[in-house]
């Protein structure tokens, strides 16, 4: 009797919690097919080079904390990481200086305003700026370890490489395009300096920040970075420790409250997941202990978040019942 039963049972699929390979594959395929032809949104064009990126790039990748990789669509086209980089520079500053320093020297409360708001800095007189929007991110670049600009930049590039599990590179045309035109970010850095909340030369800190935003990534890189956060700071693909579990613990709440700028609340309401977007069209989200997911699609909505990436990730999260606030009563 027992033997007969065993014989008819299908081989057990690999699982993360209750997530089977088949469930994940089906969710990604459905999300991809549902949104691939959507024509909403517009590439960022305030950084001129971003307007030239192919708006049809669309890829989704999910990587589990046990290192299984699931891909759908275009996972090789590179886009600039833009604001998604803010997460990894923040994590490195947390790792170097601890959570109290990040709270005291930068601030962690959401501004609720646009990512490059000068009013947000002015209202708080430079206090309570957030590392996941431009003022706090430029402050984070100024705080990162390194005696000079080159050492700070190397530190930033290294942490991105470790999260991605491979050597990344800078998209120089995007860097040059933004560096020649970022008076607003320079104004933010100088205003912070005036409030004693800038910890390195403001022009150089803005330059490092601009370079970090121009790092090239594809959907798989972003998903690996997200999966490293989901896995307590150990990259589940390379198996190498990148940051401590405590650093991740202090990074994810800021992503949850400020990762999608002034639309962070709407995002969290719909997905329940800490996430980060960038104006290059990348978006990553973290399901702690389970998986990292990312999508790339350049056209953005009014808040500056990728339209398709938001929809695709939300669809997968709902399909996999991965919202951590969804609890089945005992
Ligand atoms: N480099 C961009 C800027 O500073 C990043 C903004 C973003 O992705 N939201 O404007």
Boltz pocket constraint, residues with backbone or C-beta under 6 A from the ligand:
constraints:
  - pocket:
      binder: B
      contacts: [[A, 81], [A, 82], [A, 83], [A, 84], [A, 115], [A, 116], [A, 134], [A, 178], [A, 185], [A, 209], [A, 210], [A, 213], [A, 277], [A, 278], [A, 279], [A, 280], [A, 304]]
      max_distance: 6.0
